[in-house]
Amino acid sequence: MVTGRGDRGAVLRVTRTLAIPVDELAWRFTTSGGPGGQHANRSSTRAEVRFDVTTSPSLGPRQRARLLERIGAEVRAASSDERSQARNRDAALERLRTRLADALRDPKARVPTAPSGAARARRLEDKRRRSARKRERAVRDDDA
């Protein structure tokens, strides 16, 4: 979510602890691919936003290290879903925000658990059934 007035002083709020000034983002606008006739061929509605992780003064040392490890030195997001450049710009910003937030999020530690008694009983019953089915298929000496 971008907060602030105009492009001056506006910031992209990524997490509670990270807000990136919009001035640090690099934009590129190109024509969208695909069908759309003259409008798609003439209008630069596709929006691509880039964020340089290595030179950003907004990042703390731990945030920078985590982003470099998980997504690299430059983060890009693009959108060409809409016919409007403004809506594509908003969508690209949201994709960038989501990508950065996901990379900064700590993965939840897995707590190992033991299978329940009912789960163990189901597993053993399935094994017995499978074993019996295979035993019935087997060719015995007295049958031949």
C-alpha positions as CSV (number, residue, x, y, z in Angstrom):
1,M,0.0,0.0,0.0
2,V,1.4,3.4,-1.0
3,T,0.9,6.2,1.5
4,G,1.7,9.9,1.1
5,R,0.7,12.7,-1.2
6,G,1.7,12.5,-4.8
7,D,5.1,11.0,-5.6
8,R,7.0,13.3,-3.2
9,G,7.1,11.7,0.3
10,A,5.1,8.7,-0.8
11,V,6.2,5.4,0.7
12,L,5.4,1.8,-0.1
13,R,4.5,0.1,3.2
14,V,5.9,-3.5,2.9
15,T,5.8,-4.6,6.6
16,R,5.3,-2.9,9.9
17,T,9.1,-2.3,10.0
18,L,9.8,-1.6,6.4
19,A,8.6,1.4,4.3
20,I,10.3,2.1,1.0
21,P,10.2,5.6,-0.4
22,V,8.7,5.6,-3.9
23,D,11.8,7.5,-5.1
24,E,13.9,4.3,-4.6
25,L,11.7,2.5,-7.2
26,A,12.6,2.5,-10.9
27,W,9.7,2.4,-13.4
28,R,9.5,1.3,-17.0
29,F,6.4,1.4,-19.2
30,T,6.0,-0.5,-22.4
31,T,3.3,-1.6,-24.7
32,S,1.3,-4.7,-23.6
33,G,1.5,-7.8,-25.7
34,G,-1.4,-9.8,-27.0
35,P,-4.7,-8.8,-28.6
36,G,-6.2,-5.3,-28.2
37,G,-5.9,-3.6,-31.5
38,Q,-4.6,-0.1,-31.9
39,H,-4.9,0.7,-28.2
40,A,-2.6,-2.1,-27.2
41,N,-0.1,-1.3,-30.0
42,R,0.0,2.5,-29.2
43,S,-0.4,2.8,-25.5
44,S,2.4,2.1,-23.0
45,T,0.2,0.5,-20.4
46,R,2.4,-2.3,-19.2
47,A,4.1,-1.2,-15.9
48,E,7.3,-2.7,-14.6
49,V,8.8,-1.7,-11.2
50,R,12.3,-2.5,-10.0
51,F,13.8,-2.2,-6.5
52,D,17.5,-2.5,-6.0
53,V,18.1,-4.3,-2.7
54,T,21.9,-3.7,-2.6
55,T,21.8,0.1,-2.6
56,S,18.6,0.8,-0.7
57,P,19.1,2.9,2.4
58,S,15.6,1.9,3.6
59,L,16.7,-1.7,4.5
60,G,18.4,-2.7,7.7
61,P,21.3,-5.1,7.6
62,R,19.2,-8.2,8.5
63,Q,16.5,-7.3,6.0
64,R,19.1,-6.7,3.2
65,A,20.8,-10.1,3.9
66,R,17.5,-12.0,4.0
67,L,16.3,-10.4,0.7
68,L,19.6,-11.0,-1.0
69,E,19.6,-14.6,0.1
70,R,16.0,-15.3,-0.9
71,I,15.3,-13.2,-4.0
72,G,18.5,-11.6,-5.2
73,A,20.0,-8.1,-5.7
74,E,17.1,-6.7,-7.7
75,V,13.4,-7.4,-7.3
76,R,11.1,-6.8,-10.3
77,A,7.3,-6.9,-10.6
78,A,5.3,-6.2,-13.7
79,S,1.6,-6.0,-14.7
80,S,-0.1,-5.8,-18.0
81,D,-3.5,-7.1,-16.9
82,E,-5.4,-3.8,-17.2
83,R,-5.9,-1.4,-20.1
84,S,-5.0,1.6,-17.8
85,Q,-1.4,2.4,-17.0
86,A,-2.4,3.7,-13.6
87,R,-4.1,0.4,-12.6
88,N,-1.2,-1.6,-14.0
89,R,1.1,0.6,-11.9
90,D,-0.9,-0.1,-8.7
91,A,-1.0,-3.8,-9.5
92,A,2.8,-3.9,-10.1
93,L,3.4,-2.1,-6.8
94,E,1.2,-4.6,-5.0
95,R,3.0,-7.5,-6.5
96,L,6.4,-6.0,-5.5
97,R,5.1,-5.4,-2.0
98,T,3.8,-9.0,-1.7
99,R,7.1,-10.4,-3.1
100,L,9.2,-8.4,-0.6
101,A,6.9,-9.2,2.4
102,D,7.0,-12.9,1.6
103,A,10.8,-12.9,1.4
104,L,11.1,-11.1,4.7
105,R,8.6,-13.4,6.5
106,D,10.2,-15.9,8.9
107,P,9.1,-19.4,8.1
108,K,7.1,-21.0,10.9
109,A,9.2,-23.6,12.6
110,R,7.7,-27.1,12.2
111,V,6.9,-28.8,15.5
112,P,7.3,-32.6,15.0
113,T,4.3,-34.6,16.2
114,A,3.6,-38.2,16.7
115,P,0.8,-39.9,14.9
116,S,-2.4,-40.4,16.9
117,G,-3.5,-43.8,18.1
118,A,-6.4,-43.8,15.7
119,A,-4.1,-43.0,12.8
120,R,-1.8,-45.9,13.8
121,A,-4.8,-48.2,14.0
122,R,-6.0,-47.1,10.5
123,R,-2.6,-47.7,9.1
124,L,-2.3,-51.2,10.5
125,E,-5.9,-52.1,9.4
126,D,-5.0,-50.9,5.8
127,K,-1.9,-53.0,5.9
128,R,-3.9,-56.1,7.0
129,R,-6.4,-55.6,4.2
130,R,-3.8,-55.1,1.6
131,S,-1.9,-58.2,2.8
132,A,-5.1,-60.3,2.7
133,R,-5.9,-59.1,-0.9
134,K,-2.4,-60.0,-2.1
135,R,-2.6,-63.4,-0.3
136,E,-5.8,-64.2,-2.1
137,R,-4.2,-63.4,-5.5
138,A,-1.2,-65.7,-4.9
139,V,-1.1,-69.0,-6.8
140,R,-0.7,-71.8,-4.3
141,D,0.8,-75.3,-5.0
142,D,-2.5,-77.1,-4.2
143,D,-4.4,-74.9,-6.7
144,A,-2.2,-75.8,-9.7
